[in-house]
């Protein structure tokens, strides 16, 4: 007997995580740019960045596109898992 993964639930979970984490990281970079730059340079060795945070309509457009991409990634990942687990 095989257990099927609920691909829609996985897709929704990916989208919700991105809806919450994406603006959280941007707000962190906006309010505390020095700590954000330090942590990111430690996390990705050699990364040199300078935070110049702005919230424009372009930000929100790309944020929604990213949420859609994460939703599709979760859906396709769940469907692929179900297909390969047979």
C-alpha positions in Angstrom: 0.0 0.0 0.0 1.4 3.4 -1.0 0.7 6.6 0.8 0.0 9.5 -1.5 1.3 13.0 -0.7 -1.3 15.7 -0.9 0.3 17.8 -3.6 -2.1 20.7 -3.2 -1.4 20.9 0.5 2.3 20.9 -0.1 1.9 23.7 -2.7 -0.1 25.8 -0.4 2.4 25.3 2.4 5.3 26.4 0.1 3.3 29.5 -0.9 2.4 30.4 2.7 6.0 30.0 3.9 7.1 32.3 1.1 4.3 34.8 1.8 5.6 35.1 5.4 9.4 34.7 5.1 10.0 36.9 2.1 8.7 40.1 3.6 10.2 39.2 7.0 13.7 39.0 5.5 13.1 42.3 3.7 11.9 44.0 6.8 14.9 42.7 8.7 17.2 44.1 6.0 15.3 47.4 6.1 15.3 47.9 9.9 18.6 46.3 10.8 20.8 46.4 7.7 24.1 45.9 9.5 23.1 42.6 11.2 21.4 41.4 8.0 24.6 42.0 6.0 26.8 40.3 8.7 24.6 37.2 9.0 24.2 36.9 5.2 28.0 37.2 4.7 28.5 34.4 7.3 25.8 32.3 5.8 27.1 32.5 2.2 30.9 32.8 2.6 32.3 35.6 0.5 29.0 37.2 -0.2 29.4 41.0 -0.2 26.2 42.9 -0.1 24.9 46.3 0.8 21.3 46.7 1.8 19.4 49.4 0.0 15.8 48.4 0.8 12.9 50.0 -0.9 9.3 48.9 -1.1 8.1 49.8 -4.6 5.3 48.3 -6.8 8.0 46.3 -8.5 8.8 44.6 -5.2 5.2 43.5 -4.7 5.0 42.3 -8.3 8.1 40.1 -8.0 6.9 38.9 -4.6 3.6 37.7 -6.0 5.5 36.0 -8.9 7.8 34.3 -6.4 4.8 33.0 -4.4 3.3 31.6 -7.6 6.7 30.0 -8.5 6.9 28.4 -5.0 3.3 27.2 -5.2 4.1 25.5 -8.6 7.3 24.1 -7.2 5.4 22.5 -4.3 2.7 21.2 -6.6 5.1 19.7 -9.1 7.3 18.3 -6.3 4.3 16.6 -4.7 3.1 15.2 -8.1 6.5 14.0 -8.9 6.8 12.3 -5.5 3.5 10.6 -6.0 4.5 9.4 -9.4 7.9 8.1 -8.4 6.6 6.4 -5.2 4.4 3.9 -7.0 
